[in-house]
Amino acid sequence: MAHPHPRRDDFRIAIICALPLEYDAVTFAVDEFYPEYTSSSGNHHAYKTGRIGSHNVVLLLLPNMGKVSAASAAASLRSIYNGIELAILTGICGGVPSQGNNNEVMLGDVIISKSIVQYDLGRQYPGEFASKDTVEDRLGRPNKEIRHLISTLETRQGRRDLQRRAAEILTEIQQKAVDDGEEALYQQPPSKEDLLFEPDYLHMHRDQKQDCGCSELGACSAARNASCEKLQCDERRLVPRKRLITGHQRNECLTRDLQVFVGRIGSGDTVMKSGADRDRIAAEHGLVAFEMEGAGVWDEIPCVIVKAVCDYADSHKNKSWQNYAAATAASTAKALLEHYNGTKTRSDTPRSPSRHFVVPYNENPDFVGRDGALNLLKQQFGHDPQQSTAKTRSRVALHGLGGVGKTQIALAYVYWLKERRPDISVFWVHASNAQRFREAYASIAEACNIPGRDDPAADSLSLVREWLQKEGNGAWLMVIDNADDTNVFFQTQEASHADAIAKDFKDEDKLGRFIPECRHGSVLITTRNKQTGSRLAPGKPATKVDSLTGDEADEMLRSMLEASDGAISTEDASALASRLEYLPLALAQAAAFIQENEISIRQYVNLLDKSDTSLVNHLSQPFEAVGRDSSTPHALTATWVISFEQIEKQSAVASELLSLMSFFDRQAIPSEFVNDYCIRKRTEDPAADTEGAEDMEIIVTKALGTLKAFSFIMETKDQSLDMHRLVQAVTQKWLFGKQRTNQFAKRALQIVSDAYPYGQHETREVCRKYLPHAYAVLRFTSSRSQDEDIARANLLHCVSAYLYYLGHWKETEKRLVQTLELRRRILGEENLDTIMTINNLAITYQEQGRLEEAESLQGSILEICMRAFGEAHYNTLTTMNNIAITHRQQGRWEEAERLQGNLLKIYIRVFGEEDPTTLIGMNNLAVMYHDQGRWEEAERLQDSVLKIRRRVLGEEHPYTLSSMRNLATTYWHQGRLEETEDLEVRVLEISKKHVLASRSVRRN
């Protein structure tokens, strides 16, 4: 996303480098460069501006080394960019090795300044140098914001997080360099080139016959420029170091992890090239590194030094580590900026646009009023500097009746925020059930490119929460919409029946703990349940959203109807608003009806007054009986009943689609379900096709357009459809009154049953998308016909396979038991589908360790299969294979091996050597050899399976990866570690590219 060019006053961060190689490394860390400004008169420094993360930054390369040049350049910089509040001095430095302890500084490690000492400032007496150490001579301590930032890095967790992020950025810099044609520029030199000699062991010519001037007092100029290899420096004088020894033991001699240290840095005008002087001065002042520019910048601009060790500040200097050190310093500086919020804010200063705006709905052009609610949100969150108070809140909950406008207020607020505060990211989370919540978090992870989102073992809930809680990812607002069910977020004594998906999750998986909590983030919750809102936003009661005021209702109606209805009288608007309890949703639906039918407000009020009172009362009664809906006004249902009847007369297709959709999950209804219904209807009953030969896409578009015009559905940006909760409930009650409930419930079941694929790796995305709708149609019980029971059984079969893929054994078992009950009753015990279900149930028992139950089921199946199909039938062989696995798990090796061996012979004879079934049989026999420690036999089979699967399925297929893991394990047991590592690394590389099932697929 391109950012507009900021003004000079918008820059808060300066990054200063003393050497071109340091500057080059930083440029690879910049996310975006801005066009250059016109040079200021009298300023000879060249500035480059750009963006790193959310920060506008100025890059400055010093004309010379040393603190005088740095001080002059820093003063000049601040005169041009007077908003600069932090300078990061990044590049390379000489390190103090601190050998032998747990904080060994090594080449490539990064040093961050906690303070700076001018160690060369003082007086030179005969035989003694006395550094100035008075209060007036000391450099001031960092400001409060920098001290807070540095203090977090001194914690173990803070430093670990910074190191991990810096390593990720380093990889990005290295790749950018490769793309730029510099393949080896920033690669880490081998550890064998990290040499630390004893402090008093000088770098000089050793040949005493050579009259060059080298002595114990110093080296000649030629020696100073020669390498240790050329001078044959004695490696027996090397200092042993713990990190190097440990690395060699772990076979990590080529590379090692980036490490960060925080401490006092010595700054002087001379390059330190003496090990003895280094240790003496470091001990005197408590230094961890030496550099030359920090003291110059420190007094001009609040400063943090981030430099990486390229040598040990001794006479044995070499340049082989300089580029790598410059890159690690640049990486750490960028990672550090992600944690820096800054101190200056100005309401009149344009900010960088929001990097992320993940909201599924467009702005509502007809939204009016609600100034009180919007101003309260601005004040509570502190998003508007003119209205913010000293005490802001990180969480605010809006609660109120369904249809009162909570979601519309939230939508208006996020679009206001997008316009006024584009530096704040916005995320929208549907929270009507656990599945929708998880899907929203998965979408956020994808939209933000959160690292680890494709890792099969990762949980998007934790990834998103942790990513948002990092300050470097910027300020954000999350809207948690329709958070009505307490049980989704918190453990309650009575399990909620509103979210069947959540039942299979453990208590610790309740979703409340995944809502991020941090000072740079805000959460806006909309809910019908005040208790849920109070628990999600503790501290203060949830804010109640009331119906519209008379003036707001009048303004809303005028906004929606003025153009089509001419002048609107206040009396008519007031009459309509009062009939509809001043509810925004009801008023919007009324306006849609009035526009569609070209009638006046007064005529519409008359229709309301003449409605069938008994029907309205019948539809309203259930809402009064259910606690959560007891306050629903009758006028709202009266409005909907009138609209239902009108839609039915106007467009039979629209009415039928509304009826059908009321039986799906109310959110993210796939458009393909709607299209499927229309195609089925035209195929089954051509005579009822009142639209004639009109294109099906046009028919569906017009029907959905009618429903959207009445505000009964909302189309999201991905073309899926949402229904309001009360619209869905009232539609079902309306169908009940017309005795058409079974008709549409059955249709919905058939559509989902036919659309839902068998759950496996290749279909995982579709299964996840359709799962809420599968649960919705399965929850409804109608008068059952045989074809309906078959559809129900088929859907349960496919859903149970997806749950098995996810590793949800209890829920898998529950759905398989339901499937088996239906298939036994409809199809009989010896039907292939029934046998398959029993087999799957037995496998599920195996996964839970319930081996006796599994064996009992498998034994009964085998008898049926042998009798009905014979020994060579696929179902018979599958059952025998599963029995062999059960025997293996029970430790009955001889029986298992005999059965697996016989099976493999049959597989090869019937299916051929490369058939997937044969390969599974070979793999299972190999697993049996493996479990008994028969490594050579296991290896032979595993190697054959892997070669065939690579050729037939491809290297990235889950079965191929399973074979690679199994063979790697066998290599490991044989002590063949290099071959093990090669396979495991390849599996890891492939797994990062794909979301795979987290459970083991070793059986396959």
N, C-alpha and C positions, 0 to 999 in steps of 0.2 A: 504494500500500500504506500503510495507516494505521499510524502508529507509536504505541506506548504513551507516555503522558505521563511524561517523565523527572522525576527528583527535581532539586531545586536543585543538589545536589552534582554532578550529571551534566553541568552546563554548563561548557564550557572556553573558549568564544569569546564575546566581547562585541563588538557593532557599535555605535559611538557616532556620533551626528550632532548638529550644532549648529543646523541650520535645518530647519524642517518640510519644505521641498522636498527636502532631502537624505534625510530619513527616508522620505518618500513613495516615492522611487526605490528605496530598499533594500527596502521591503515587496514590491515587484514581483519582487525577486530571491529572496525566501524561498520555499522549496518547500512548506512546511507550517507553519501556526501551531498552537501548543498552547493549550489552555484556560488562562486567566489564574489565577495563584496568588493566594491571599489576601494583601493588602498587609501588610507587616511594620509593627509598631508603631513610630512615630517616623520612618519612611522616607517621604518625600513624592515620591519619584521614581516615574514610571510606567514599568514594564518590560513589554516584549512578548517572548514566547519562541516559538521555532519551530525549524525544521530547514532548513539549507542543505546540500544534498548529504548527507554522512554526519555532519555536525556539528550538535549542538544549540547554538543561539545565543540570546543575550539582546540585544534591541534597546533602546537607550536614546536618547531625545531630550533634549538638555540644556535646562535652563530658560532659560539665557542664553548669549550668546557669550562667548568669552574663557577664558583658562587657569585663572582662579580658579574659575569655575563648573565647568569640566571636571574640575579636581582634586577638588573636593568631590563631584561626582557619581560619579567613578571610585572614590573611597574608599568611598562609600556602596554602590555596586554590588558591590564585592568583599566587603563585610561581609555582604551577603545571598546572593550567589552566590560562595562562597569557593573554588570550584574553578576560577574563571576564570584562565586562563594566558596569554591573548592578547586584546588589544583592538585592533580595527581602527577607526580614526577615518576615516570616509569622508564625502565631500561635495565642496565646491567650494573653489577657492583662486585666488590671483593668480599668474600664471606669469612667469618671467624668460625673455624671448623668445630670447636667444642667437642672434640673427639672423646669417645668412650662412654658418653651418657646416652640417655634416651632421646635427646634433642640434637642429634648430630646434624649439622648443616653440611650439605653436599652440593656439588655442582648441579645447577638447574633448579635448586630450591628457591622459593620466593620469600623475600623479607619485606614485611610491612612495618612502617615506622610507628612506634608508640611515642617516641620523642627523638630529638636530634641534639647532638653535641658537636660544637665546633672545636674539635680536639687540637687544632693547630693555632687557635687564638690564645696568645699569651706572651710571655717574655722569655727570651733566651739568655740565661745566665751562664757563666763559665761552667761547663760540665753538667748543666741542668736546664731543662725547659720547664717553666711554671705556667700551666694553663690558667687563663682567667676563669674564675668560678664565682664571681660576685653576682648578686641578683641582677644588677644592671647589665652584666655581660651575657647572661643566659638567654637562650631563645625561649620565648613564651610557650606555655603548654598549649596543646590544641584546644579549639573551642568545644563547647559541650556536645554538639552534634557529632563531631569527629570522635570525641572521647567515647561517646555511647556506641558509635559504630565499631571502633576498635575493641571495646570491651567485649562485645558479642563474639568477636573473632578469637578472643583469648579463652573462650569456653571450648570444651572438647567437641560438643555438637556443632557449635558455630564454625569452628575451624574445619571440621569434617565436611560440613555442607559446602563451605567455600572451596575446599580442595576438589570435591566432586564436581561442582559446577565449573571451576576453572579447567579441570581436565576435559570436560565436554567442549568447552570453548576452544581449548588448545587443539583438539581434534578438528574442529571446524576451520581454524586458522591454517593448520597443516594441509587440509584438503583444498582450501582456497589457493594456497601457494602452489600445490600440485596443478590445479586448474590453470594457474598463471604461468606454468612452465618451470616452476622451481620445485622439483620433486623432493629433493633432499634438504632443502634450505632449513627447515625447522624440525627435522627429525632429531631425536635424542641420540647423541653420540654414545658409543658403547661404554659400559661401566669401566672397562679396562683403561680408558683414557681419563678417568677421574683419579688423579694422583695427588696425594697429600704427603709431602716430605716433612721430616722433622724441622722445627722452626729454625734451628741454627745450621741446617745443612744448606749451603749456598749453591746456587745455579752458576757454575763457572767451569772453565777448562781444568781438567784434572792432570793434564800432562805438564809436570813441573819443568820439563826441558823447554817448553814453549814460553818464550819471553813476551807475553802479551799484556801483562799487568794484572792478571787474575791472582788473587790472594785471599786469605781468610777475611781481609777487610773489605773486599768487594770484587766484582767481576768486570772484565773489560767490555767494551761496547759490542764487540763481536759475539761474546758469550751471551750477553743479554738478549740478543736477537736470535740465538740458536735454540733449537728444540732440546728437550731433555734426552731424547733418543740420540741426537747428534753428539751431545756432550757426555753421553753415557752416564747419566746420573744414576747413582747406586740405588736399585730398588730395595735393597736391604734396609735403606734408611726411610722407607715408606712407613707411614703411621697406619697401623691396622684399625679398621673401623667396623663397627657392629653391623650397620646397615648393608655394607658391601658383603660381609661374610654371610649374613642371613640371606641376601639375594642370591649368592652363589649356591647356597644350600638348596634353595628353591628353584634352581635353574633359571633364575631371572637376571642373568649377568648382562643381557643385552639392554634391557630397559627397566625403569623403575617408576613408581608412582610419583606424581607431582606432590610436593609438600610445602606448606606455608608456615612461616614463623613470624611472630610479632615481637618486636623488641626495640631497643635504642640503637640508632644508627649514627656512626661518626661521619661528619662532613668536613672536608678540608680541601685546600687548593692543590694538594700534591697527590699523585697516584701512589698508594701504598704498595710497595714491592719488597717488603722485608718481613719474613715470618716472625723474627724475634721482636721487632718493633710492633708488629701487629698484635702479638699476644700481650705485650706490655701495656700498650695503650688501651686495648680492649678490656684488660683486667682492671685498669685504673678507672675507666668510665662505664664499664658494664655494657660493652658494645657487642652487637651480633653481625655488623657489616660496616663496610667503608664505601663512601661515594663522594662526589665532588660538587653537587649543585644544590642539595637540599637546603643548606643554610641560607643560600641566596634567595630562594623562593619563600622560605618559611616566614620571614618578616613582612613580605609583601602581600601574600594571599594565604588563607588557611590551607594547609598543605598536608598531604599524605604521600609518603614515599613508598612506591611499590616496585622493588627492583629484585632481579634474580641473580643468583651467584654464578659468575662465569669463571672465577678463579679464586684462589685462597689468599689474595693480597700478599703473596710472597714472591721471591725472585724466580720461581718456576712457572711464570705465567705462560699461558698459551691461548690461542684464539679459537680453538675448535668448539668451545661451548658457547661462544658469544651469541650466535643467531638463535640457538635453542633457548638460551636464557632470556633473550629479548622477547621471544614468543611466549614463554611461560609467564613473564611479567605482564605482558599485554593481556593475556588470558585472565590472569588474576585481577588486573585492574578492571576489566569489563565485568567480571563476576562480582567484584566489590561494589560497583556502581548499581547493581541490581538490588543491593541492600540499602542504598542511600536515597533518602527522601528529600533532603535539602531543607533549608530553613526559610527561604523567601517565597512568598506567594503574593501575586498581585492580581486583583480581579480584572484589571484592564489589560492584562498581558495575555495574548493569545497562547493557547497551549497546544501541544501536539495532539492530533486527533486520536481518539480511542483506537487501540489496536484491534479490539474485538467487540462486536455488537451482535451477540447471538440471541436474537429475538425473532420468533417465528411469525409475528404479525406485523402488518403495515400500520402506520399511524392512522388513527380514526379522524377523518376530517370534520365529522359532525360532533365531536366531543366539545361540550360547553360546560361552563360553570365549574363547580367543585373547587373553587379557589381556596376555600378554607382547608380542605383536605390536602391539596397540593402544597400550600404554604406551610402547613404543619409538617409535612414530610421534608421539605427543604430545611426547615428549622431544626427538626430532630436529627437529620443526617448531617447537617452542616454543609450541604452542597452549594448553597447560595451564600456567599460572604456577607451580603447585605442583610440576611435574615438569620444567620447562624448564631448560636448562643455558646456560652463557655462550655456547657455540658451537652455534648452531642451523643447520640445513641448509635450503636453499631447494628442493632436489630430493631425493626418496627413491624408490628403485625396489624393488619387491617382485618376486622371481622365484621360480618353482617349477613343478612339474608341473601340467599341465592337470587341473582338478578338485580341486586341493589347497585352494582357498578364497581365492585372492588377491582376486578381485573382491568376495567377501562381506566380507572384512576391510576393503577400501576403502569398501564401502557402509556398513558399521557405523560406520566412522570419520567419514564425512561427516554421518551423522545425529547422531552424538555432537557433532560440531562445530556443527551447526545448532542444537542445544539449548543448548550451553555458550557458544558464541561466535557469536551471531547477527549480529555486525558483520562477519563474514567471508563473502563471497560464495563460492559453490561452483559449479563447472562440471564436467560429465562429458563426456569426449571418447572416442568409440569410435575405436580406432586400428588395427583389424585390416587395413585397407587405406587407400589414399590417398583414395578417394572418400568413405568413411565419416568420415575425419578432416575433410575439407573440409565435409561436411554438418553435422558437429557445430559447426564454427566458424561456419558460416552461421546455425545455430540460436542460437548465443551472441550473434552480432551483432544478430539480430532480437529476442531476449529483452531485451537491454540497450539497445535503440534506439540503437545506435552510429551517430553521424553518418556519412553517406557510404555506408551499407550498400546503398542502392538505386541508387548511381551505377554505370552499366554499365561504366565503366572501372576501377572499384575492385575490389580483391581482398580478400575477407573474411578471408583468412589474415593479411594485413598489418594490416587494420583492427583485428581482435581483438587481435593481439599488441601493437600500439601503444597501443590503448585501455587494456588491462590494465596496461601498464607505466607509465601515468600515476598518480602517487600520489593524485591527487584522486579517483580512481574507487574508492578503498578497498582494503582487504586482501582477498585471495582465495586459494582453493585450487582447483587444477585437477587432476582425476583423468584420466590418460591410460590407458585400459583396453585390454588385449589388444594392447599394443605389441610384437608378436612378430616382425615382419619388419624386419630392419635396413635393407633396401633402401628401405623406405618413408621412412625418416628420413635416411639417409646414403648417399652414393655408395659402392658396393662394386665390386670387380673383376668379380664374377659377378652379373649381373642376376637379381633374384628373379623366379620364375615365379608367385609366390603372389598378385601384384597386377598384373593385366594393365593396369589403368587407368594405373598409374604409369609404364608403359613409354613413354607418349607425352609425358611431361613432361621438360623439360630438367633437367640435373643441378642447376642452381641452384634448381630448384623442389622439391628434397628437403625434407621437411617438418620436419626437426629444427630448422631455423633459425626456424621460426614459433612455437616454444614460447617463451612470454614468460619473461624473466629480469629480476627486479627484487627489491629488498629487501622490498617489501610483499606479495609473492606467493609461493606454494608450489606445487610440482608433485609429485603422487604417481603413480608409474608402476607398472602391473602388466604383467608379461611372463613368457612361458615361456622366453624366450631371455635368459640371463644376460648375454651380450655386448651385446645391445641395451640392457638395463637399465643396464649400466655406462657405455655411451656417452651415454645420455640423462641419466644422473645421475652425472657424473664426480666424481672426488675421493675417493670411498670406494666399496668394492664394494657391489653390489646386495645387499639383505637377502633371504636365502633364507627362504621360507615352507615349513616342514616339514609333514608329516602331523600330525593331531591326536595329542595324548598320550592314553594310556589313560583318564585321568580326563575329559579333554575329550570323547572319543568317547562315554563312558558318559553324561556330562551331556547331550550332544546327543541321543542316542537316548531318554533319559528325557524330555527336553523334547518330543520329537515323538510318542512312543508311550505315555507313562504313562497318559494319559486313556483310550485305547482298548484297551490291552493289560493293564491292571491293573498289578500289581507286576512289575517287571523285575529279574531276578536279575543280579548283577554278572557271574556266570559266562557267562550267555548273551550279555550285551552285549559282553563281552570277546571271546567266540568270534566273534561277527559282525564286530566291528571288526577283528580280526586277519585274517579272511578277506578283508576289503575294504581291507586295507592302510591303515586309519585315514584314508581319504580322505573328506573331508566330502561331496563330490558323490555318491560311491558310497553312503555311509551315508544321505543324504537320499533317494536313489532306492530303497534297500532299505526304508526306513521307509514310503515311499509305497506300495510293493508290499505290504508287510505290512498296512497300513491298508486298502488297497483290497480285499484278499482275505481280511481278517479271520483271518489266521494268526498263529502265535506266532513269536518270534525263532528259537526252536530249529527249528521247521519250515522256516523260510526258510534256516537254515544247512544243514539236511539237503538242501534243494533245490540249494544251491550245491555241496554235496559230490557230488551225483548227476548233475551236468550233463555233457553230452557233451564230454569232454575234447578230442577231436579237433577239434570245432567251435570250442571256445574257443581252442585253439592256432592254428587257421587264422585266426581273426579277430585274434589278438594278434600274429601274425608280422609283418605290415606295419609295425606301430608299432615293433617292435624293429629293423626294417631301416632305417627313416628316422631320421636323426640326431636331429632335434628331438624325436622321440617314442620314442626307444629305451628310456627308463626307465619307460614306461607299464606299470603292473603288470597282469598277466593278470587278477587278480581284478576289476578295474574293468570289463573287457570281459565277464567272466563275468556280472557283475551286470546289465549292459545287455542281454546276449543273453536272459537269463531274462525280463527285463522286456519285451523285444521280443515274445517268444513269448506272454507273458501278454496283452499289449495286443492282439495279433492275434486271440487267442481271444475276448477281452472285447468289442472294438469294431473291426470291420473298417475302418470309416471312419477311426478314429484311427490305426490301423496304416498305412493308405494315405497319410494326410496326413503322417505322420512320414517315410515313404518319399519322398513327393513333395518335401517341404521340404528334404531332404538334398541336392537338386540345385540349389537356389537359393543365392544368397549367404546366409551363415548369420545375418546381422544385418539387422534392419528388413525382414523378409519381409512384404509387404503382405497384409492379411487378404483383399483381393479375389482374390488368387491362389488362396487356399484355397477361397473361396466358388465361384469359377469351376470348380474341379476337381469339387466336389460336384454342381454343376448339370449339368456335362457328363456325369458318371457316371450320374446319374438319367435324363437324356435319352437317352443311348446304350443303357442297359441297364436298363429299368424292372423286369425280373424279378429283377435282383440287388439291388434296393432293399429290404433287409431291414427298414428303418425304416418301411415303409408310407407312409401319407399324412402322416407327421409333418412339421411345418414345417421347412424347410431351415435356418433360422437356429438352431432348437433342436438339430438334428442336428450342425451345425458347433460350436455352443457346447459340447455334451456331449463331442464328440470331442476338441476342444482342451482341455477340462477334464480329460480323462483324461491327455493328454500333459503338462499342467501338474502334475497330481498326481504323476506319476512324475519330475518335474523335468527332463524332456527338452526342454521349451521354456519360454520366459519371455515373458510379454506385457508390452509397454512401455505407457507412459501414452497413447501415440497409437494404441493397438490393433494395432500391428505386432508381429511375433513374432521372437524371437531364439532361436538354437540354440547350444549349447556346441560348440566346435570338434571335440572328440572324439566327441560324440554324432553329429555329421554324418558324420564319417569312418567310425565303426563301423557306422552305419546303412547306408552304401553297401556296406561289406564284407559285412554281413548280407544285403543284397539280392543281392550277387554270389553268395553261397553258395546262395541260393534261386533263382538264375537269373531274377531279376526286374529286373535293372539297366536293361536297354533299355526295358522297359515304362514305368518312372517317369521315366527321363531324357527319353524322347520326350514324355511328358505335360508335363513341366516346360518343355521347349522350345516346345511348342505353346501353352501358356498365356501365356508371356512374349511369344511372337511375336504372338499375337492382341491382347495388352494394350498392347504398346509402340506409341505413336503415331508418326507421321512427324515427325521432329525439325524444329521451327520455333518462332517466337516464341510462338505461342499455346499450344504444348504443352511448353514448356521445363521447367516444374516437374515434370510427370509423367515426362518423359524423364530428368531428373536423378535422380529417386527410383527409377526402374526400372533405371537403367544398370548398377549392380553385379550385378543378377540376370541381365541380358542377357549380360554377360560370363561369368557363372558357367555358364549353360546352353550358351553357345557353346563353352566350353572342353572340354566333354565330347564325346567322339567315340564314337558307338555304331554298330551295324550299320545302315547308312543305307537307308531306303526313300524312294520318290519324294515322298510327302507330307511326310516329315520334312525332306527337302532343300528342298522348297518353303517350309516354315515357317522353316528356317534362313536361306534366301535373303531372305525377307520381313523377318525380324528384322534381318539385316545391313543391308538397305536402309534401314530406319528409323533404326537406330543411326548409320549413316554420315551421314544427314541431320542428326542432332543434333550429331555431331562437327564437321560442316561449319559448322553454326550457331555453334559455339564457336570456330571458327577453328583446329582441330587438323588441319592438312592431311595430315600423314604418316599419322596414325591413320585419317583419313577414306579416304585412298587404299588403305590396307591392307584395310579392310573392304569397300570397293567392288570391289577385285580379287577378294576371296573371293566376293562376291555375283555378279560377272560370270561367274566360273568355274562356279558352280552353275547360273545361268540359261541359259548357253550349252548346258550339258550336258542340262538338263531341258527347256527351252522352245525352244531353237533361236535362231539368230542374228537372225531377222526378227521375233521376238516383241516386242510393245510394251514389256514389262517389261525385256527384255534391252536394247533400244534406250535406254530411260530410264537404265539403269545405265551404259551406255557414255557417254551424254551427261553424266551426273553425274561420271564419272571424268575426262572431258575438261575439265569446268569446274574440277575440283580441280587438274588440271595447270595450267590458266590461273592459278589463285590462287598457284601456286608459281613462276610465270614460265616454265614448261616449254611454251612456245607451239608448238613444232614437233610435240611429241607430241600436244598437244591438237588441232592442226589435222589431223594424220593420222587420229586417231580420228573427228573430226567429218566428215571427208571420206568415210570408209567408211560412217558412219551415213547421210549424206545420200543416197548412192547407193541404199542399202537402202530408205530412206523414200520416195524419189521413185518407185522401182520398185513398192513394195508398197502405198503409200498415196496417192500423188499429191501435187501441189504444195501444195494447200490444207489438208492434214491438220495437226493440231496438232503432232505429233512432227516432221514435216518443217519446219514453220515454226520450231519451237524450235531445231532443229539449224542452220537457216540463220541464225537470230539469234545463236547462239553462234559460228558461223564469222565473222560480221561483227564481233563483239567481238574475236575473235582477230586479225583483220586490223587492227582499230583499234589494238590493243596492239602490233602489229608495225609500226605507222606506215604501213600500206597504206591511205591515206585514201580514195582514189578507189574502190577495190574495196569498202571497208567502207561508204562512203556510198551507193554504188549499191545494194548489197545491203540496207542498212537502209531506204532509201527505198522499194524494191520491197516489202519486208516490211510496211512501215507501210500501204501501199495495200491489201495483202491482208488485214491485220488488220482494217482499218476495214470492208472489204467483207464479210468472213466473220463477225467477232465484234461489230462495232459500235464506236463511238468510246469508250464508257465501260467496255468490258471490261478487266479487269486485264492481259490479254495485250497489248491495244492500247496501254495506258498504258506498259507496259514498253518496247514498241517505240518509242513517242514519246520516252520518257526516254533510251533508248540513242542515238537519233539526236541528241538534244540534247547528250548527253555528247560525241558526236563533234564537233559544232559547237564546243562549249566547248573541247575539247582543241586545236582549230585556231585558237582566238581569235575565232571568229565569234559574238560575244557577243549581238547582237540576235536572230539566228536561234535561238540556244540559249535565250535568255530567252523568246521567244515560245512555244516548245514546253514549256519548264519551267513557265511560268505556267499553261498549259492543263492540264498534268498535275496540278499542285498543286490547282487549283480543283476538278477532278473527284474527286481522291482525298479532299480535305476533305469533299466532299459525300457520297461513296459509302462511304469507309472510316472517316471521322472524323479529327479532327486528331491524335489520339494514336497512330494506327497507325504502325508502323515505316516502311512505304512512304511515308506522308505526311511523316513527319519527314525521310526521305531526300530527298524532293522539296524540302522547305524548305531543307535544307542546300545542295543543288545550286543552287537559285535564289539563295541568299545569296552563294554563291561567285561566281556570275555578276555579281551586283550589285557585289561587291567589286572585281572586275576592271574594272568600268565606273566605279569611283570613287564609287559611290552608297553612301556609308558609313552614313548614317542608316538606310536601308532594310536594309542588311546587318545592322546591329546589332539592329534590331527582330526580324528573323527568327531570328538566332542566339540572342538572349535567350529568345525563345519556345521554341525547340528545347531549350535548356538547362532551362527551367522544366518542360517535359513530361518530359524525360529523367530528372530527379531523382525523378519519381514512379514510374518504371517501370524494371525491370531489362531492359535491351535488350542485344542482341548487341554486343560491343565492336568488332567489325570493321565496316568500311564496308559499307553496303548500297547503294552508289551505283548499282550495276548495275540495281537494281530501280526 
